[in-house]
Amino acid sequence: MQPTFLPWLGYFNLISSVDLFVILDSVQFESRSWQQRNKIVINGISKWITIPVTLPYGVLTKINQVEVNKEHFSAKKLKSTIFHAYGKNKGYSYIESEIFPLITDEEKLLSNINLFIIKKITQDLKISTKFLKSSELQASGSKADLILNICKEVKSKVYVSPRGSEAYLHNFQGFEQSKIELQYQDYEHPVYFQGNRDFISHLSIIDAIANIGLELVANLIIPEKTNDLIS
């Protein structure tokens, strides 16, 4: 999976379902994607929070090359927005003490901010999955071929895919020919307490953490572990 900014619950469910999670940071960055923004609730309405970026190599810029736009980004302002949204909630203290220090004006690369946050939350959820960046591997290709080549390089027996990739993996024969089992993530978005309003799903995980606390969030995410899996 690409390194998402403050990912949703399903992202961490996928992490918890595998032994090795490959951060796909060596592919082309798409502007206004989940890599630089996500949704929280402000005054009962779903709103985007975004990290503005600069693409040093234009449309050819890879995810691990994307830079935070220092001229338009203010970590203080972003933190203030999150405080306005969740400052009075029971789980806000975790966000302030553990997540805010990872969002700074000093960090140059967007992928680093995302990965720092993903790893921190994963660790605090007591998920033991190991991480590896695709940029650290030799695998090449695009889409299904790239995924297959990554699996081969790390000697995976099973590949667990998010449902969104089924469209281009469904008719791909490479996994079967390589004797790598292809599985799809099966995660139904849970409903949790969000205060006295209609439930809004598919928000950043910090919405759930703020509303019910990290310990209860873990119960929404972690399935029974399966051996020898990779995503």
Summary of the structure (lengths in Angstrom):
residues: 231
radius of gyration: 17.9
end to end distance: 7.2
largest distance: 53.9
contacts: 693
relative contact order: 0.22
helix: 40%
strand: 16%
